[in-house]
Amino acid sequence: MNRPSAVTEAMTLFETSIHPRNHLAFLSQHEVDRLINRTDETLYPLIRSCALAVLNSGVATDDSLGLFSQYPDFDMEFERHPRGLQVTLKNAPAQAYVDGTLIETIHDQLFAVLRDLLHSRDISQNLHALSPRDCSNLVFQLLRNAKVLESNRELSCIICWGGHSISQAEYDYSQAVGQELGFRRLDICTGCGPGAMKGPMRGAIYAHKRQNYTQGRFIGISEPGIMVAEPPNGMVSELVIMPDIEKRLEAFVRIAHGLVIFPGGAGTVEEILYLLAILGDSRNASDPLPVILTGPASSRPTIEAYVEFLTLTLGADAVSRMTIIIGDPVAVAEHIQRGREDVKNYRLSTNDAYYFNWTMHIPSTLLSPFVPTHESMLALQIDQNQQPQNLACELRRLFSGIVAGNVKPEVRRSIDSQGPFEIRADPHLVAAIDQLLSRLINEKRMKMDGEYQPCYKIISTH
């Protein structure tokens, strides 16, 4: 439920001060100095953007440029304090407050922004230079620092992927699935945005109440570029910000004990391709991680379009790694519940941790950051003269670039000045890609606000 429009309009509070608490209060003197002195020129703009997104938590939008233009005078100041740090917010959105006091979850999420952005800078200055092992260690350290990893919880983390721009029927269905997962005392982790990222959390919160279960967790994992485009939904109780989209995706699969995928747009297709590229690796053949692609009966054509696209591009074997369930939330939860036992036995047999899947092999192409530019998108190798796993990695980058062109401010500015991305592909792949993207556009899955203008052109290589 969102707050009334009279509260969420672009009103601001002139100045308020807040302090960290609990584990969020533990910042080093060096970290505090960096905030006060703004010695890192690129850090403060990132903090400001992510903080403004958090202060707009619960606002369902994907128009970051429009949202941020409403608060041009928003600013943050940092001072040393006996409790470690004092943050002064100036001209912050009024909808983040109740009677002049910041909403509790928003308060904690603001300090989660500082915690994660500072910590990721401390442990790695050059993400492009990291080895695969270092990438996984970085993800682990950020999750551990955020208190996401708990050794005393047994296989309760269910990842839910899906679109931000979905129909009411799809939202209701995602909520029903979340409710069934919640009745089984499972935790929900999503990309923390609206739509299918919010529905499962809301359903599980209701179910936990019915079960008198008070230990439930609702984890949102984002990254700065997505964060500024999609403010966290109001259900998120724990926020984690990874340094880039690749670390975000790795975090999902490393902590997952089950994956539920709902219909969505280009971002959901990117996530599916990322996952299938991993599961298609022979070194992961015995990993029993349950993966379900599901939606209400009205979404059957969309799910069938996903399957057709994936079969045409990657082959039937890749698609067979997913279980498809239409219109049955109970069956989804029961399948996840059975799959958790298989995951538990597998982790025991491989001496792997319950809370972090170290044994899963992730191809190095999926670990290195992909920066969508006109040059990098044109250089993608979209042809079938390669292994399906390698093609999945290239297609993942293609859809990642489209997501960035749709929602990330700096990429949108580049497209506004230079025109749409040009993407070259084999003729039969052009047809498959164009058919899927056209469906996503026609179903209004690419953008919540206004008419969608494609940020890409698919060009045949022959």
N, C-alpha and C positions, 0 to 999 in steps of 0.2 A: 504494500500500500504506500503510495507516494503522498507527500504533504500537500495541502491545498495550494493552488496557484498563487494566492495572495502572499504566501510565505516564500515560494520558490522563485518569484520574479527577482530580477537583478537588484535587490536591495543589499546593502552592506552594513556591517558594524565598523565604526571608525577604528577602534583599537581594543584588543584584548590580549592578555598574557596567559600562557599555559606552561605547565612543567611536566616532564616525563615521570612515569611511575613504573613499578614492578621491574621486569627485566629490560624494559625500554629505557630505563634511566641510566644504564651502564654505557656511557660514552667516555672514551679516553680523553685526556687533556688535549692530545693532538687533534682528535676529531672535533672537539669544541673549538679549538683555535681555528681550524679550517672553516668552520661555519661563521665565526665572528669576523675573521679577517678576509674571508672570501678569496683565499689565495688560489683556489682552483677556479679558473674563469668559466669553465664549462659546467661546474657542479651546481652553482646556485640557480642558473636558469632551469636546470633539470629538476631541482628540488622545488622551485616555485611552481613549475607546471604540474608536477605530480601532486603537490600539496593542494593546488587549486582544484584538481580533479577529485581528490578526497573530500574537500569541502563541498563539492557538488554531489557527494554520494547519494544515490537514489534517483538522480536525474537521468532519465532514459534518453540518451542522445548519442550520436556518433559524429556530430559536427563540432570538432574541437575548436576550429577557428571561430565559429560563431559563439560557442560557449565562452571561450576565453576573452573574446572582444567585449563581453559584458562587464568584465572586471579589470580594466586596464590599470587601475590604481592599486590593485592588490600587491602587498609587499610583506616580507618577513624580516624581522630583525632578531639577532641572537645575542644573549648576554650570559656571562658566567654567573652561576648562582650556587648557593650552598647545596641545593639539591641537584647540582650538575649542570643544568642548562635552563634558561628561560627563553621561550620563544614568544615574540610579540607579533601578532597578526594584525595587519592594517588593511582596512577596507575589504574584509573577508565576506563571503556570501552569507547573508542573514539566515538562509535556510539551514545552515549547519548548527544553529543555536536554538535553544529553548530558554526563554526568559533570560537571555544574555549569557547563558552557559553553554559551552560546546557539548554537543551530543557525545556520550561516552565512547562509542565505537569510533566515531570520527576523530576524537582526541587521540585514541590509541593508534589509529591508522596514520595520523600525521607523523607520529614518532616512529612508526614502522617505516615510513618513507625515508626519514633521516637515517635510521638504523641500517637499512639495506643499501641505500645509495652510498653511504659512507663506507660501509664494510666491504662492498664489492670493489670500491676504489682502493681500499687498503690492501686487499689481497691479490689484486691483479690490475695493473695499469694498461696492459695491452692484451685484449681478449683475442685478437687475431693470431697472437703468437703462442697460444696455449696448445699443448699436446692433448690428445683425446683423454688421457689419464688426468691431466690437470683440469680439463673442463669438468669432468665428473667430480673431482675433488672440490672445485669451486662451488658447484651446485650443492654438494653435500654440506660444505661449510656455511653457505648462506641459509640453507634450511635448518641446520643445527643452531645457528646463531639466532634464528627467528623462533626457536622452540617448537618447530613443526615436528621434528623427529622425536618419538617417544618409544622407548624400548618395552614399556609395560603395556602397550596396547597391541592387541593381536589382530592384524589384518583387517582393519576397519575402514581403510581409506578408499573410497570409491570416486574415481574421476568422472565427471560429467562434462562432455563437450557438446557444443551445439551453437546455433546462431543467436545473434543479438536482435535481429529483425525477423520475427516469426509471427505466425498467426495466433489468434487467441486459442484455437483448438490445440495447437502445438504447445503453447505455454501451459495450458491446463493439463495436458498429458505429461509434460515434464514434471509438473508439480505432483501428479498422481504417482509417477515412478519414484520421485523423491520421498513421497509418503511411505511407499512400500519398503524402500530402503531404510527409512527412518524407523519403521516399526521393528526392523531387525537390528536396531541400535548401531547403524553404520554411519560413518562420517562422510560428509560431502565436500569435495574439492572441485572448484571450477575456475574458469578464467576471470571470474568476479564481476563480469559485466551484466547487462540486462538479459531479458529473453530466456533462452534455455540454460543460461548460467545462473539465473536467479530462481527459476521455477523449482528445480530439484531441492535447493536449499530451503525454500519456503515450505515445501511439502514435508521435508524431513524434520524441520523445526516443529511443525504441528504434530507429527508422529511421535517425536521424542517427548513432547508434552503429554500425549496420551499414554505413553509408557512410563511416565514419571522418571524419565532418563535425563539427567542433568549434565552428563559429561560429553555431550555431542560437540563436534567441531565442524565449523563451516569456513573452510580455508579458501581464500582467493589468491591465485598466483597470476601476476601480471608482469609486464615489462614497461619501461618508460614510454615508448612510442604508442603502445596500445592503451596504456594507463591514461594518457592525456586525451585519448579519443573516446574512451569508454569509462566514465567514472564508476567506482565500485557500486554494486547494488547494496541495498540496505540490509541484506541478510548476512553479509560477510562479517564474521567475528574475528578472523585472523587474516591479515594481509601480508603477502610476501611479494617483493618486487625483484625480479631477476634482471641482470644487466642487458639481456637481449632476448629475442624471440627463441633462439636456439636453446639457451639455458632454461627458459621457461618451459619449453616442450620437454626437455630432458627431465626437469624436475617432476613434471606430471608422470612420466612413465616410470621413473625410479621409485616414486612413493606409492604407485597404484597397486591395489590389490584386486581391482576390477575396473573396467572402463565401459561407460555407457555413452553412446554417441547419438545425439538427436539431430534432426535436419537443421541445416544452416546454410550460410553462404560460402564465399571463397575461403574464409578462415577455417571453417569446418572441414572443407575439402583438403586444405593444407594439413590439418591435424591428422586426417585419415591417411594421407599419403606418407606423412612422417612415420606414423605407426606401422603401416604396411611395409615400409622400407626396412624397418627394424625387424619385424616378425618374419620377413622374407629371408633374412640372413640365416644360413644353415646353423650357425652357432647358437641361435635362439629357438631352434626347432622344438626343443623339449620344454620350453617355458610355457606353462599352462595358463598364463594370464587370460582371464575371460574378457572378451571384447564383444559388445552387443551394439548393433545398429538398430535403432528403434524409433517409432513415431506412431501417432494415431492413424486410423484407417485413412483419413483424408490426406495423409502424407505419403501413402504408398507410392504414387507416381514419382515423387521426388527421390525416395529411397531406391526405387527401381532405376532411376536415372543415374544415381551414384554408382550402383552396381554395374550398370551397362558401361559407364565410362571407365571404371576401374578394370572391368573384364577386357575391354577393347585395348586399353593401354598397358596393363600389367599382367593380364591373364587370369584365368579362373582360379588357379592355385592361390594367388594372393588374396582374392576375395574370400576364399573358403576359410580364411583365418578368423572371419567375423561371423557371429551368429545374428541372424536377422529375425526380429520379433516385431510384429505389427499389432498395435492396439491392445496390448496385454501387459499392464504394469506389474501385475503379480508374477507373471512368467519371467519378466525381466529380473525382478528381485530374487526369485527362486534360483534362476540360472547363476546369478552373481553369488548367491549364498553357497551353492554347490561348488562353484569355481574357486571360492576362497579356500575350501578344504584342499583342493588340488594344489593351489599356490602354497599353502602351508607345508604340505608334504614335500613339495619341490624345494622350498627354501631349506627345509631340514636336511634333505638329501644332498644339497649342494653346500651346506654349512653357510648359507647366506643369511643376512639380517632380515627380519620381518619388516623393518621400517624403511629400508632402502635397498633396492634391487641392484646390488653391485655386479652380479653375474651377467646381466643383460648386456649384450654387445651392441653398441650404437656406431654405425658407420661414420668415419671421420668427416665425410661430406655433410652430414647432418649436424655435426658439432661446431664447425667453423661458421662464424657469423656471415650471413649473406646480406649485403647492403644493396637494396634495390636502387639502381640508377639506370638511366637510358642505356648506358654502355653495358652494364652487367646483365640487364634483362635481354639485350640483343645477343649477348654471348652465350645464352643458355643452349645446351645441347638437347633439343627436344626431337629425338629420333629414336627409332626402335632398333638401331644397330648397336645395342648395348643390353646388358643384363636388366631384367625387370626392376631389380633393386636399385640400380643406378638411374634408370629412367624415373623411378618413383622419387628419388632425391632431386632430380632436375625439375620434375613437375611440382614438387613441394616448394622449390624456390620460385617457380613461376607464380603459384597461387599466393605465396608469401608477398611477392612484389605487388600483386594486385590488391591484397589487403592493405599494404602500405600506401599504395596510390589512392585507395578509397578513404583512408581515415587518418594517416599520419601527417601532421601539418607540414613538415619540411619536404616530404615527398609530394604532397599535393601542390606546394608552391613550385616545385621543379616541373611538374606536369603542366601547371598553368603557364609557365614561361617557355617550355620546350615542346609542349604537345604530349600526346599519349605515348606510353612505352610501345616499342615495336618488338614483337616476339616472333621468331622464325621457327617453324616446325614442319615435319613431314606432312604431306597432304592429308593422309588418313588420320593423323593425330590432330591436325588443324580442325578437321570436321568434328572429331570427338570432343575436343576442348571447347570449340565454339558452340556446339549443341548444349553442353552442360552449362556454360556460362550464360547462354541465352535464356535457359530455363531459370537460372538463379535470378537473372535480371527481371524476367517477366513475373516471377513470384515475389518480387520486391524483397529479396533476401540480401541484397548488396548494400542497402542504405536505408536508414530509418527516416532521415529528415530530407524532404524534397525529392526531386527527380534525380535518378542516377545517370551520370554521364560517364561512360566507360573510360578508364584510365589506360587502356591498352588497345593495340591492334594486333591480331594474329595473322601472320603472313606465311603463305606456303613457300617452302624452299624450292619447289619445282613448278 
